[in-house]
Each structure stands twice: as C-alpha cells, then as structure tokens.
C-alpha cells in the first residue's frame, strides 16, 4: 500500500512509502499516518477517497482537497478522487470499515481549534444508528440524546455500558456489542468491563452519570439508513434538438420507469444525496454535447 510522508518542498509535498496500509489524517495542516493496527481501516491505490468531518474547518477541508489532488498528480492521475462527507459516505467507503465507523468529538489541537485535556475521567456517549452501514456518533452526555429506536454506548473508562433501545433493529443490536468490544480492546487494552443492558434496566452507574430516566423519544426508523436522503434522486434529459443544449427534469419520484429513457437523448440521474451521479447515453447518441459535456 501507499502512504504519504512529508518532504521538504512545496506546500503539501509527498513521497511514496512502503509502510503498511493506513489512513492519512490532516493534523496541524500536515498529513499524519495512522497504521492499520490502530483499527482505523485501510484504503486502496485507486480510487482515492478523502473524508471531511462535519465540524472540520474550512482551512482543513481545503488543505485536505489540495493534498488529495497532489497525491493524484503524483500517481500520474490514475486514481479517481471521491470526496466523502460525514454522515453521507458512499457504500464503497463504508465497506472499507467492516466494523463500522465511529465519529468522535475533539479533533487535533491546532491554531484553529483547542481541545480538552485528557487528564479527566472518560465519559462519552455514542449513538449507534443504521442498517446496512452502521455509524457510531458521539452525542451529548444526556438522556436527551437517547431514543427508543437506537442503541447507545456509555463509555465510562473502566466500564462500558451497551444500552439497547426497545425499538432498535437487529443490525444495531449486533453492532453495538461489536463496537463496545472494539473500544474495550483498542482504547482500554482489554481492561474495561462491558455491561449489556436493555431499555428499562438502567444500572445505578448510568443513573449517577445521566440522572433519572425521563420519557424517551420514540423510534424514528426512517433515519436508520437515512433512506429518505439517500434515495432522493432526480432524472434529467439532456438534449440539443433546438440547437443548444437543454437540461429538462423528467421525474423526481423514484423508482423510475425504464421507459422514461429514450435512445435519442442523454439522461442524468442525480442521486447526489447518496454521493452518486449517473450519465446514461442512448444508443443513437453519437456526438459530444457543447461545453465538453460528453455522454458516455
């Protein structure tokens, strides 16, 4: 696998290293290597994916894109770049992390961000949500973050509480145990104790941290796989029958009927919410549209 190492010249210089596969993280406006042994996943030579966290600064986002472009150029332009946004990562990206993706608060201390000292006791709450691609997201340490339709992990350092909502799906129930074990094995070196409990069986330790249990919110199953956002799509027809290229919306209600596609024209299926845009070329299309828009 290829990894990046800072070199002397240029704003984001790179060279190829033979280190084991891992992930590059932008720290102090520099790239940092994370070996795979730390449980951070892996990547391939192609495609080239870079992920932007929800709370990353604009400067970090720009620097990350610049670094990805430089690596792309260094490799002769062979990789195909894919920008991933937190919460809307493509299935291809999520498949690189078979044990799920966990989002944590904090980040790396820099001129743009101050982080809290790690000297205090560990108290974190993670929400486990999804069906096919499970995500673990750090949320506010409060009962207000809970709902009956998801699973949660209360990380108290020496104790890790796995809480299962009464309306959680089978995938979340399985994943919450896996992620709790992952936290124990990687962050606590196997020394933490995992407690698995169901809604209504809250332990005294949970109550000491979170307080009395209020009336919890009902399940929102449509959010599990973010189906509404991921399935939003629009079908457009691209035609130059009038002498100039014209983009016309054909339909925005999926699933789309195949007979909407006409062999005399080119169509664009915009599924941007799921990170995908498809171009369909009719068999009778033999030319290139203006402005370098080629249907192929």
PATIKE-645308 format. One record per residue (C-alpha): residue number from 1; chain; x, y, z. Coordinates in nm, 3 decimals, padded with zeros to 5 digits, m for minus. Example, Ala and Ser with C-alpha at 12.3 -4.5 7.8 and 13.67 -1.06 7.14 Angstrom:
num = 1 | cadena = A | x = 01.230 | y = m00.450 | z = 00.780
num = 2 | cadena = A | x = 01.367 | y = m00.106 | z = 00.714
END
This chain:
num = 1 | cadena = A | x = 00.000 | y = 00.000 | z = 00.000
num = 2 | cadena = A | x = 00.100 | y = 00.363 | z = m00.048
num = 3 | cadena = A | x = 00.134 | y = 00.614 | z = 00.234
num = 4 | cadena = A | x = 00.225 | y = 00.980 | z = 00.246
num = 5 | cadena = A | x = 00.532 | y = 01.125 | z = 00.417
num = 6 | cadena = A | x = 00.609 | y = 01.498 | z = 00.432
num = 7 | cadena = A | x = 00.905 | y = 01.610 | z = 00.225
num = 8 | cadena = A | x = 01.089 | y = 01.940 | z = 00.203
num = 9 | cadena = A | x = 00.949 | y = 02.141 | z = m00.090
num = 10 | cadena = A | x = 00.602 | y = 02.266 | z = m00.183
num = 11 | cadena = A | x = 00.301 | y = 02.340 | z = 00.037
num = 12 | cadena = A | x = 00.192 | y = 01.975 | z = 00.063
num = 13 | cadena = A | x = 00.480 | y = 01.766 | z = m00.072
num = 14 | cadena = A | x = 00.453 | y = 01.388 | z = m00.067
num = 15 | cadena = A | x = 00.659 | y = 01.085 | z = m00.147
num = 16 | cadena = A | x = 00.575 | y = 00.717 | z = m00.164
num = 17 | cadena = A | x = 00.649 | y = 00.500 | z = 00.137
num = 18 | cadena = A | x = 00.634 | y = 00.124 | z = 00.181
num = 19 | cadena = A | x = 00.476 | y = 00.147 | z = 00.524
num = 20 | cadena = A | x = 00.182 | y = m00.078 | z = 00.600
num = 21 | cadena = A | x = m00.154 | y = 00.042 | z = 00.478
num = 22 | cadena = A | x = m00.334 | y = 00.303 | z = 00.684
num = 23 | cadena = A | x = m00.511 | y = 00.637 | z = 00.669
num = 24 | cadena = A | x = m00.377 | y = 00.989 | z = 00.632
num = 25 | cadena = A | x = m00.511 | y = 01.241 | z = 00.882
num = 26 | cadena = A | x = m00.455 | y = 01.614 | z = 00.841
num = 27 | cadena = A | x = m00.301 | y = 01.743 | z = 01.165
num = 28 | cadena = A | x = m00.159 | y = 02.091 | z = 01.224
num = 29 | cadena = A | x = m00.212 | y = 02.146 | z = 00.849
num = 30 | cadena = A | x = 00.015 | y = 01.845 | z = 00.788
num = 31 | cadena = A | x = m00.067 | y = 01.490 | z = 00.699
num = 32 | cadena = A | x = m00.025 | y = 01.223 | z = 00.967
num = 33 | cadena = A | x = m00.010 | y = 00.848 | z = 00.911
num = 34 | cadena = A | x = m00.239 | y = 00.612 | z = 01.101
num = 35 | cadena = A | x = m00.128 | y = 00.246 | z = 01.079
num = 36 | cadena = A | x = m00.399 | y = m00.010 | z = 01.025
num = 37 | cadena = A | x = m00.317 | y = m00.178 | z = 01.356
num = 38 | cadena = A | x = m00.491 | y = 00.112 | z = 01.531
num = 39 | cadena = A | x = m00.821 | y = m00.001 | z = 01.388
num = 40 | cadena = A | x = m00.859 | y = 00.295 | z = 01.152
num = 41 | cadena = A | x = m00.929 | y = 00.084 | z = 00.839
num = 42 | cadena = A | x = m00.745 | y = 00.079 | z = 00.508
num = 43 | cadena = A | x = m00.751 | y = 00.212 | z = 00.154
num = 44 | cadena = A | x = m00.659 | y = 00.104 | z = m00.197
num = 45 | cadena = A | x = m00.437 | y = 00.251 | z = m00.466
num = 46 | cadena = A | x = m00.749 | y = 00.353 | z = m00.659
num = 47 | cadena = A | x = m00.995 | y = 00.510 | z = m00.605
num = 48 | cadena = A | x = m00.858 | y = 00.792 | z = m00.388
num = 49 | cadena = A | x = m01.105 | y = 00.887 | z = m00.117
num = 50 | cadena = A | x = m01.087 | y = 01.178 | z = 00.127
num = 51 | cadena = A | x = m01.338 | y = 01.240 | z = 00.404
num = 52 | cadena = A | x = m01.440 | y = 01.574 | z = 00.552
num = 53 | cadena = A | x = m01.581 | y = 01.573 | z = 00.903
num = 54 | cadena = A | x = m01.888 | y = 01.777 | z = 00.988
num = 55 | cadena = A | x = m01.700 | y = 02.014 | z = 01.220
num = 56 | cadena = A | x = m01.375 | y = 02.038 | z = 01.026
num = 57 | cadena = A | x = m01.265 | y = 02.394 | z = 00.950
num = 58 | cadena = A | x = m01.275 | y = 02.540 | z = 00.601
num = 59 | cadena = A | x = m00.896 | y = 02.559 | z = 00.602
num = 60 | cadena = A | x = m00.867 | y = 02.190 | z = 00.683
num = 61 | cadena = A | x = m01.115 | y = 02.098 | z = 00.411
num = 62 | cadena = A | x = m00.923 | y = 02.296 | z = 00.150
num = 63 | cadena = A | x = m00.588 | y = 02.157 | z = 00.265
num = 64 | cadena = A | x = m00.726 | y = 01.802 | z = 00.252
num = 65 | cadena = A | x = m00.850 | y = 01.852 | z = m00.104
num = 66 | cadena = A | x = m00.514 | y = 02.000 | z = m00.206
num = 67 | cadena = A | x = m00.328 | y = 01.705 | z = m00.058
num = 68 | cadena = A | x = m00.556 | y = 01.459 | z = m00.236
num = 69 | cadena = A | x = m00.502 | y = 01.641 | z = m00.566
num = 70 | cadena = A | x = m00.127 | y = 01.639 | z = m00.519
num = 71 | cadena = A | x = m00.126 | y = 01.267 | z = m00.446
num = 72 | cadena = A | x = m00.345 | y = 01.212 | z = m00.751
num = 73 | cadena = A | x = m00.097 | y = 01.403 | z = m00.968
num = 74 | cadena = A | x = 00.198 | y = 01.223 | z = m00.810
num = 75 | cadena = A | x = 00.042 | y = 00.891 | z = m00.912
num = 76 | cadena = A | x = 00.003 | y = 01.005 | z = m01.269
num = 77 | cadena = A | x = m00.363 | y = 01.098 | z = m01.245
num = 78 | cadena = A | x = m00.467 | y = 00.732 | z = m01.235
num = 79 | cadena = A | x = m00.676 | y = 00.741 | z = m00.913
num = 80 | cadena = A | x = m01.033 | y = 00.869 | z = m00.923
num = 81 | cadena = A | x = m01.098 | y = 01.114 | z = m00.639
num = 82 | cadena = A | x = m01.406 | y = 01.070 | z = m00.423
num = 83 | cadena = A | x = m01.495 | y = 01.332 | z = m00.161
num = 84 | cadena = A | x = m01.676 | y = 01.182 | z = 00.137
num = 85 | cadena = A | x = m01.883 | y = 01.395 | z = 00.375
num = 86 | cadena = A | x = m01.954 | y = 01.285 | z = 00.730
num = 87 | cadena = A | x = m02.288 | y = 01.112 | z = 00.755
num = 88 | cadena = A | x = m02.324 | y = 01.076 | z = 00.377
num = 89 | cadena = A | x = m02.032 | y = 00.848 | z = 00.295
num = 90 | cadena = A | x = m02.074 | y = 00.622 | z = m00.006
num = 91 | cadena = A | x = m02.128 | y = 00.246 | z = 00.039
num = 92 | cadena = A | x = m01.786 | y = 00.189 | z = m00.118
num = 93 | cadena = A | x = m01.624 | y = 00.400 | z = 00.154
num = 94 | cadena = A | x = m01.822 | y = 00.236 | z = 00.434
num = 95 | cadena = A | x = m01.731 | y = m00.111 | z = 00.308
num = 96 | cadena = A | x = m01.368 | y = m00.031 | z = 00.392
num = 97 | cadena = A | x = m01.471 | y = m00.031 | z = 00.760
num = 98 | cadena = A | x = m01.648 | y = m00.366 | z = 00.819
num = 99 | cadena = A | x = m01.672 | y = m00.297 | z = 01.193
num = 100 | cadena = A | x = m01.846 | y = 00.034 | z = 01.137
num = 101 | cadena = A | x = m01.744 | y = 00.399 | z = 01.151
num = 102 | cadena = A | x = m01.723 | y = 00.594 | z = 01.476
num = 103 | cadena = A | x = m01.731 | y = 00.975 | z = 01.487
num = 104 | cadena = A | x = m01.569 | y = 01.135 | z = 01.790
num = 105 | cadena = A | x = m01.567 | y = 01.488 | z = 01.924
num = 106 | cadena = A | x = m01.241 | y = 01.674 | z = 01.981
num = 107 | cadena = A | x = m01.012 | y = 01.671 | z = 01.683
num = 108 | cadena = A | x = m00.646 | y = 01.768 | z = 01.690
num = 109 | cadena = A | x = m00.542 | y = 02.084 | z = 01.873
num = 110 | cadena = A | x = m00.418 | y = 02.349 | z = 01.631
num = 111 | cadena = A | x = m00.429 | y = 02.720 | z = 01.562
num = 112 | cadena = A | x = m00.793 | y = 02.674 | z = 01.463
num = 113 | cadena = A | x = m00.909 | y = 02.452 | z = 01.749
num = 114 | cadena = A | x = m00.845 | y = 02.398 | z = 02.118
num = 115 | cadena = A | x = m00.901 | y = 02.052 | z = 02.258
num = 116 | cadena = A | x = m00.972 | y = 01.948 | z = 02.612
num = 117 | cadena = A | x = m00.706 | y = 01.784 | z = 02.823
num = 118 | cadena = A | x = m00.733 | y = 01.407 | z = 02.859
num = 119 | cadena = A | x = m00.646 | y = 01.417 | z = 03.230
num = 120 | cadena = A | x = m01.008 | y = 01.392 | z = 03.346
num = 121 | cadena = A | x = m01.222 | y = 01.077 | z = 03.370
num = 122 | cadena = A | x = m01.357 | y = 00.932 | z = 03.046
num = 123 | cadena = A | x = m01.729 | y = 00.995 | z = 02.997
num = 124 | cadena = A | x = m01.859 | y = 00.963 | z = 02.643
num = 125 | cadena = A | x = m02.188 | y = 00.865 | z = 02.485
num = 126 | cadena = A | x = m02.212 | y = 00.711 | z = 02.137
num = 127 | cadena = A | x = m02.526 | y = 00.665 | z = 01.931
num = 128 | cadena = A | x = m02.535 | y = 00.352 | z = 01.713
num = 129 | cadena = A | x = m02.762 | y = 00.403 | z = 01.413
num = 130 | cadena = A | x = m02.818 | y = 00.239 | z = 01.077
num = 131 | cadena = A | x = m02.900 | y = m00.081 | z = 00.897
num = 132 | cadena = A | x = m02.652 | y = m00.179 | z = 00.628
num = 133 | cadena = A | x = m02.386 | y = 00.081 | z = 00.706
num = 134 | cadena = A | x = m02.381 | y = 00.130 | z = 01.082
num = 135 | cadena = A | x = m02.240 | y = 00.454 | z = 01.220
num = 136 | cadena = A | x = m02.136 | y = 00.533 | z = 01.575
num = 137 | cadena = A | x = m02.153 | y = 00.904 | z = 01.654
num = 138 | cadena = A | x = m02.053 | y = 01.076 | z = 01.975
num = 139 | cadena = A | x = m02.351 | y = 01.269 | z = 02.112
num = 140 | cadena = A | x = m02.423 | y = 01.484 | z = 02.415
num = 141 | cadena = A | x = m02.388 | y = 01.309 | z = 02.750
num = 142 | cadena = A | x = m02.757 | y = 01.335 | z = 02.839
num = 143 | cadena = A | x = m03.080 | y = 01.137 | z = 02.829
num = 144 | cadena = A | x = m03.195 | y = 01.390 | z = 02.570
num = 145 | cadena = A | x = m02.965 | y = 01.216 | z = 02.322
num = 146 | cadena = A | x = m03.140 | y = 00.881 | z = 02.371
num = 147 | cadena = A | x = m03.436 | y = 00.738 | z = 02.185
num = 148 | cadena = A | x = m03.611 | y = 00.402 | z = 02.184
num = 149 | cadena = A | x = m03.513 | y = 00.316 | z = 01.827
num = 150 | cadena = A | x = m03.133 | y = 00.316 | z = 01.854
num = 151 | cadena = A | x = m02.855 | y = 00.164 | z = 02.061
num = 152 | cadena = A | x = m02.608 | y = 00.361 | z = 02.270
num = 153 | cadena = A | x = m02.269 | y = 00.308 | z = 02.429
num = 154 | cadena = A | x = m02.188 | y = 00.488 | z = 02.754
num = 155 | cadena = A | x = m01.809 | y = 00.485 | z = 02.786
num = 156 | cadena = A | x = m01.704 | y = 00.546 | z = 03.145
num = 157 | cadena = A | x = m01.345 | y = 00.434 | z = 03.113
num = 158 | cadena = A | x = m01.324 | y = 00.121 | z = 03.327
num = 159 | cadena = A | x = m01.687 | y = 00.039 | z = 03.247
num = 160 | cadena = A | x = m01.852 | y = 00.038 | z = 02.904
num = 161 | cadena = A | x = m02.232 | y = 00.022 | z = 02.908
num = 162 | cadena = A | x = m02.407 | y = m00.112 | z = 02.597
num = 163 | cadena = A | x = m02.770 | y = 00.013 | z = 02.603
num = 164 | cadena = A | x = m03.028 | y = m00.133 | z = 02.362
num = 165 | cadena = A | x = m03.345 | y = 00.059 | z = 02.284
num = 166 | cadena = A | x = m03.674 | y = m00.132 | z = 02.283
num = 167 | cadena = A | x = m03.733 | y = m00.047 | z = 01.914
num = 168 | cadena = A | x = m03.374 | y = m00.086 | z = 01.788
num = 169 | cadena = A | x = m03.327 | y = m00.302 | z = 01.479
num = 170 | cadena = A | x = m03.133 | y = m00.628 | z = 01.476
num = 171 | cadena = A | x = m02.836 | y = m00.473 | z = 01.295
num = 172 | cadena = A | x = m02.792 | y = m00.205 | z = 01.563
num = 173 | cadena = A | x = m02.820 | y = m00.465 | z = 01.839
num = 174 | cadena = A | x = m02.540 | y = m00.666 | z = 01.684
num = 175 | cadena = A | x = m02.320 | y = m00.369 | z = 01.604
num = 176 | cadena = A | x = m02.344 | y = m00.206 | z = 01.948
num = 177 | cadena = A | x = m02.182 | y = m00.513 | z = 02.104
num = 178 | cadena = A | x = m01.910 | y = m00.518 | z = 01.839
num = 179 | cadena = A | x = m01.826 | y = m00.150 | z = 01.886
num = 180 | cadena = A | x = m01.828 | y = m00.181 | z = 02.265
num = 181 | cadena = A | x = m01.580 | y = m00.467 | z = 02.234
num = 182 | cadena = A | x = m01.372 | y = m00.262 | z = 01.989
num = 183 | cadena = A | x = m01.350 | y = 00.028 | z = 02.238
num = 184 | cadena = A | x = m01.252 | y = m00.213 | z = 02.514
num = 185 | cadena = A | x = m00.983 | y = m00.388 | z = 02.308
num = 186 | cadena = A | x = m00.830 | y = m00.085 | z = 02.133
num = 187 | cadena = A | x = m00.875 | y = 00.208 | z = 02.374
num = 188 | cadena = A | x = m00.874 | y = 00.022 | z = 02.707
num = 189 | cadena = A | x = m00.633 | y = m00.257 | z = 02.607
num = 190 | cadena = A | x = m00.889 | y = m00.518 | z = 02.707
num = 191 | cadena = A | x = m00.912 | y = m00.400 | z = 03.069
num = 192 | cadena = A | x = m01.260 | y = m00.241 | z = 03.067
num = 193 | cadena = A | x = m01.574 | y = m00.429 | z = 03.168
num = 194 | cadena = A | x = m01.870 | y = m00.435 | z = 02.926
num = 195 | cadena = A | x = m02.224 | y = m00.431 | z = 03.065
num = 196 | cadena = A | x = m02.509 | y = m00.511 | z = 02.823
num = 197 | cadena = A | x = m02.849 | y = m00.379 | z = 02.927
num = 198 | cadena = A | x = m03.186 | y = m00.318 | z = 02.764
num = 199 | cadena = A | x = m03.416 | y = m00.019 | z = 02.790
num = 200 | cadena = A | x = m03.582 | y = m00.017 | z = 03.132
num = 201 | cadena = A | x = m03.293 | y = m00.199 | z = 03.302
num = 202 | cadena = A | x = m03.068 | y = 00.103 | z = 03.359
num = 203 | cadena = A | x = m02.796 | y = 00.047 | z = 03.617
num = 204 | cadena = A | x = m02.718 | y = 00.269 | z = 03.914
num = 205 | cadena = A | x = m02.392 | y = 00.366 | z = 03.746
num = 206 | cadena = A | x = m02.583 | y = 00.503 | z = 03.447
num = 207 | cadena = A | x = m02.819 | y = 00.696 | z = 03.673
num = 208 | cadena = A | x = m02.528 | y = 00.853 | z = 03.861
num = 209 | cadena = A | x = m02.389 | y = 00.992 | z = 03.537
num = 210 | cadena = A | x = m02.708 | y = 01.074 | z = 03.345
num = 211 | cadena = A | x = m02.963 | y = 01.127 | z = 03.622
num = 212 | cadena = A | x = m03.317 | y = 00.983 | z = 03.641
num = 213 | cadena = A | x = m03.455 | y = 00.834 | z = 03.321
num = 214 | cadena = A | x = m03.713 | y = 01.066 | z = 03.158
num = 215 | cadena = A | x = m03.971 | y = 00.970 | z = 02.897
num = 216 | cadena = A | x = m03.758 | y = 00.872 | z = 02.598
num = 217 | cadena = A | x = m03.829 | y = 00.973 | z = 02.241
num = 218 | cadena = A | x = m03.999 | y = 00.723 | z = 02.011
num = 219 | cadena = A | x = m03.818 | y = 00.540 | z = 01.734
num = 220 | cadena = A | x = m03.751 | y = 00.712 | z = 01.401
num = 221 | cadena = A | x = m03.681 | y = 00.408 | z = 01.179
num = 222 | cadena = A | x = m03.662 | y = 00.612 | z = 00.859
num = 223 | cadena = A | x = m03.340 | y = 00.763 | z = 00.992
num = 224 | cadena = A | x = m03.171 | y = 00.427 | z = 01.044
num = 225 | cadena = A | x = m03.032 | y = 00.406 | z = 00.694
num = 226 | cadena = A | x = m03.102 | y = 00.772 | z = 00.609
num = 227 | cadena = A | x = m03.327 | y = 00.626 | z = 00.345
num = 228 | cadena = A | x = m03.511 | y = 00.947 | z = 00.271
num = 229 | cadena = A | x = m03.190 | y = 01.140 | z = 00.198
num = 230 | cadena = A | x = m03.008 | y = 00.856 | z = 00.025
num = 231 | cadena = A | x = m03.297 | y = 00.776 | z = m00.209
num = 232 | cadena = A | x = m03.366 | y = 01.133 | z = m00.316
num = 233 | cadena = A | x = m03.299 | y = 01.138 | z = m00.688
num = 234 | cadena = A | x = m03.398 | y = 01.330 | z = m00.999
num = 235 | cadena = A | x = m03.388 | y = 01.224 | z = m01.363
num = 236 | cadena = A | x = m03.292 | y = 01.484 | z = m01.623
num = 237 | cadena = A | x = m03.291 | y = 01.470 | z = m02.002
num = 238 | cadena = A | x = m03.008 | y = 01.637 | z = m02.191
num = 239 | cadena = A | x = m03.096 | y = 01.732 | z = m02.548
num = 240 | cadena = A | x = m02.973 | y = 01.970 | z = m02.818
num = 241 | cadena = A | x = m03.269 | y = 01.924 | z = m03.053
num = 242 | cadena = A | x = m03.327 | y = 02.301 | z = m03.050
num = 243 | cadena = A | x = m02.968 | y = 02.377 | z = m03.146
num = 244 | cadena = A | x = m02.844 | y = 02.439 | z = m02.792
num = 245 | cadena = A | x = m02.804 | y = 02.204 | z = m02.501
num = 246 | cadena = A | x = m03.110 | y = 02.193 | z = m02.277
num = 247 | cadena = A | x = m03.149 | y = 02.020 | z = m01.941
num = 248 | cadena = A | x = m03.505 | y = 01.915 | z = m01.856
num = 249 | cadena = A | x = m03.624 | y = 01.744 | z = m01.539
num = 250 | cadena = A | x = m03.815 | y = 01.430 | z = m01.634
num = 251 | cadena = A | x = m03.906 | y = 01.294 | z = m01.291
num = 252 | cadena = A | x = m03.809 | y = 01.319 | z = m00.925
num = 253 | cadena = A | x = m04.004 | y = 01.025 | z = m00.788
num = 254 | cadena = A | x = m03.809 | y = 00.701 | z = m00.759
num = 255 | cadena = A | x = m03.811 | y = 00.421 | z = m00.856
num = 256 | cadena = A | x = m03.803 | y = 00.544 | z = m01.214
num = 257 | cadena = A | x = m03.966 | y = 00.357 | z = m01.501
num = 258 | cadena = A | x = m03.718 | y = 00.233 | z = m01.760
num = 259 | cadena = A | x = m03.938 | y = 00.359 | z = m02.043
num = 260 | cadena = A | x = m03.852 | y = 00.715 | z = m01.940
num = 261 | cadena = A | x = m03.516 | y = 00.665 | z = m02.110
num = 262 | cadena = A | x = m03.515 | y = 00.749 | z = m02.482
num = 263 | cadena = A | x = m03.242 | y = 00.621 | z = m02.714
num = 264 | cadena = A | x = m03.226 | y = 00.954 | z = m02.896
num = 265 | cadena = A | x = m03.114 | y = 01.150 | z = m02.592
num = 266 | cadena = A | x = m02.878 | y = 01.152 | z = m02.297
num = 267 | cadena = A | x = m03.005 | y = 01.134 | z = m01.937
num = 268 | cadena = A | x = m02.857 | y = 01.228 | z = m01.599
num = 269 | cadena = A | x = m02.970 | y = 01.053 | z = m01.282
num = 270 | cadena = A | x = m02.880 | y = 01.280 | z = m00.991
num = 271 | cadena = A | x = m02.852 | y = 01.077 | z = m00.671
num = 272 | cadena = A | x = m02.617 | y = 01.329 | z = m00.514
num = 273 | cadena = A | x = m02.753 | y = 01.272 | z = m00.164
num = 274 | cadena = A | x = m02.603 | y = 00.924 | z = m00.189
num = 275 | cadena = A | x = m02.283 | y = 01.057 | z = m00.346
num = 276 | cadena = A | x = m02.360 | y = 00.935 | z = m00.698
num = 277 | cadena = A | x = m02.445 | y = 01.091 | z = m01.035
num = 278 | cadena = A | x = m02.511 | y = 00.863 | z = m01.333
num = 279 | cadena = A | x = m02.499 | y = 00.955 | z = m01.703
num = 280 | cadena = A | x = m02.696 | y = 00.735 | z = m01.947
num = 281 | cadena = A | x = m02.626 | y = 00.759 | z = m02.318
num = 282 | cadena = A | x = m02.886 | y = 00.649 | z = m02.571
num = 283 | cadena = A | x = m02.766 | y = 00.421 | z = m02.849
num = 284 | cadena = A | x = m02.840 | y = 00.682 | z = m03.114
num = 285 | cadena = A | x = m02.625 | y = 00.949 | z = m02.944
num = 286 | cadena = A | x = m02.300 | y = 00.970 | z = m03.140
num = 287 | cadena = A | x = m02.173 | y = 01.321 | z = m03.072
num = 288 | cadena = A | x = m02.034 | y = 01.530 | z = m02.790
num = 289 | cadena = A | x = m02.256 | y = 01.798 | z = m02.641
num = 290 | cadena = A | x = m02.135 | y = 02.159 | z = m02.613
num = 291 | cadena = A | x = m01.927 | y = 02.279 | z = m02.319
num = 292 | cadena = A | x = m01.737 | y = 01.949 | z = m02.311
num = 293 | cadena = A | x = m02.032 | y = 01.754 | z = m02.166
num = 294 | cadena = A | x = m01.986 | y = 01.409 | z = m02.312
num = 295 | cadena = A | x = m02.246 | y = 01.140 | z = m02.261
num = 296 | cadena = A | x = m02.065 | y = 00.811 | z = m02.220
END
